[in-house]
Amino acid sequence: MAGARVLSPVAGEALRLLGDRVRLARRQRRWTVEALAERVGVSPTTIRKVERGDATVAIGTAFEAAALVGVALFHDDAARRALEGDALAARLALLPAVVRPLKIDDDF
């Protein structure tokens, strides 16, 4: 397939781990793939892709499936998520708005 993306081992493992967690939580709730797909608003095929860790699934879809079955994304506590969001925003505010590549002096 032209333009196929190759993932790093870390990214691939993270996708598979999220997929396994979604599958486990769905089964523990005794939901079918079709039931979760209906709740997420996607096809059962897409849910199967989420559960396999397929990188072609939109991240929002994977996160929605995870949230609906109770898989924790970042922190369970809303206050802690808000604090972390504020801390990240403060750190980002300290960085320049535009990132320019470092100029390497390789003229020797």
C-alpha positions in Angstrom: 0.0 0.0 0.0 1.5 3.4 -1.0 2.1 5.7 1.9 1.7 3.1 4.6 2.9 4.5 7.9 5.4 2.6 10.0 4.9 3.1 13.7 7.6 3.1 16.3 7.5 0.0 18.6 6.5 2.2 21.5 3.5 3.7 19.6 2.4 0.3 18.3 2.6 -1.3 21.8 0.6 1.7 23.2 -2.1 1.2 20.6 -2.3 -2.6 21.3 -2.4 -2.0 25.1 -5.3 0.5 24.7 -7.1 -1.9 22.5 -6.6 -4.8 24.9 -7.9 -2.6 27.8 -11.0 -1.6 25.7 -11.7 -5.3 24.8 -11.3 -6.4 28.4 -13.6 -3.7 29.8 -16.2 -4.2 27.1 -16.3 -8.0 27.9 -16.5 -7.3 31.6 -19.5 -5.1 31.0 -20.9 -8.0 28.8 -21.3 -5.6 25.8 -21.1 -6.9 22.3 -18.9 -5.3 19.7 -22.1 -4.1 18.1 -23.4 -2.6 21.3 -20.2 -0.6 21.8 -20.1 0.5 18.2 -23.7 1.8 18.5 -22.8 3.8 21.6 -19.7 5.3 20.0 -21.5 5.9 16.7 -19.2 3.8 14.5 -19.3 0.5 12.7 -18.5 -2.8 14.5 -15.5 -3.1 12.2 -14.1 0.1 13.6 -14.5 -1.2 17.2 -12.6 -4.3 16.2 -9.8 -2.1 14.8 -9.7 -0.2 18.1 -9.4 -3.5 20.0 -6.6 -4.7 17.7 -4.7 -1.4 18.1 -5.1 -0.4 14.5 -3.3 2.9 13.9 -5.8 3.9 11.2 -8.6 4.6 13.7 -9.1 8.2 14.7 -7.7 8.9 18.1 -11.0 10.5 19.2 -12.9 7.3 18.3 -10.5 5.2 20.3 -10.7 7.5 23.2 -14.5 7.6 23.1 -14.6 3.8 23.1 -12.2 3.7 26.0 -14.2 6.3 28.0 -17.5 4.5 27.4 -16.3 1.2 28.8 -14.5 2.9 31.7 -10.9 2.7 30.6 -9.0 5.5 32.4 -7.5 8.1 30.1 -4.8 10.0 31.9 -6.4 10.5 35.3 -9.8 9.3 36.6 -10.2 12.4 38.8 -11.5 15.5 36.9 -9.8 17.9 39.3 -6.4 16.2 38.7 -6.9 16.3 34.9 -7.7 20.0 35.2 -4.6 20.7 37.3 -2.4 18.8 34.8 -4.0 20.7 32.0 -3.2 24.0 33.7 0.4 22.9 34.4 0.9 22.0 30.8 -0.6 25.3 29.6 1.7 27.2 31.9 4.7 25.3 30.5 3.6 25.8 26.9 3.2 29.5 27.6 6.9 29.8 28.5 8.0 28.4 25.2 8.3 30.4 22.0 5.2 30.4 19.8 7.3 29.5 16.7 9.8 26.7 16.7 12.8 27.1 14.4 15.3 24.4 13.7 18.7 24.7 15.2 21.3 25.9 12.8 24.1 23.5 12.8 27.6 24.8 12.0 29.0 22.0 9.9 31.3 24.1 7.8 34.7 22.9 8.9 
